[in-house]
Amino acid sequence: MAVPAKRARRLRFAALEKAVLPLGIGPLRLLVRSWRASGRDHPNVLAAVMAPRAVLATWHGMFLHLLAYAPIVLRRRRLVVLVSPSLDGRLLAAALGRFGIDHVFGAGSSREIGGAREFIARIASGDMGVVAADGPRGPCCVAKAGVLEVAALADAQIFLAATSARRGLILPSWDRSHLPPPFAKLHIAVRRFDCESEPVTDARLAAMQSGLLAMTRALSSPVLPPALR
């Protein structure tokens, strides 16, 4: 990418963060509050909230849906999301902050865990961590090992979370982020994945991928790419 193009992209994201986001956050809050989020009192949801150390693994495109469920956690503990230090990640972090959700910038590469030390420490101290299982760059709905590594280092339980809404707009992004319309009904499925501190293996990664995909398919989530349905 040419230098002028990079500069233009930085300026565009700066404008989004400093000008557009402050103007749009009010309508977004009203939209999120209008959603009818079912499953808030499901035993698996409450188990995740009450776990001493927990990592919630979901798909990147479901972050908007999870805003409707965040107050369940925030009434009891801090909620912290691992985001990319990219321009997209910084914009996401700014938006999350408007909802009282903390963030930690991860490593520049999905294969590195060093940049997540603060995130791991927050989880180990009792905050609930949220990680996109498909990482900061995708492919969409293809799990990476980073979630397993974070949970092992924080001695935390992993809970898989999938969300869905029947109507809405799929945004033109790699993660197929889904924006439901006002008063849409949201659905969530949460289940414990495995015990903490187990070794990170290809078999466990495959099991996490299979589990999340099964939950996503069961909900007919629009986030799931057609090729994986």
Secondary structure, 3 states (H helix, E strand, C coil): CCHHHHHHHHHHHHHHHHHHHHHHHHHHHHHHHHCEECCCCCHHHHHHHHCCCEEEEECHHHHHHHCCCHHHHHCCCCEEEEECCCHHHHHHHHHHHCCCCEEEECCCCCCCCHHHHHHHHHHHCCCEEEEECCCCCCCCCCCCCHHHHHHHHHCCEEEEEEEEECCCEECCCCCCCEECCCCCEEEEEEEEEECCCCCCCHHHHHHHHHHHHHHHHHCCCCCCCHHHC
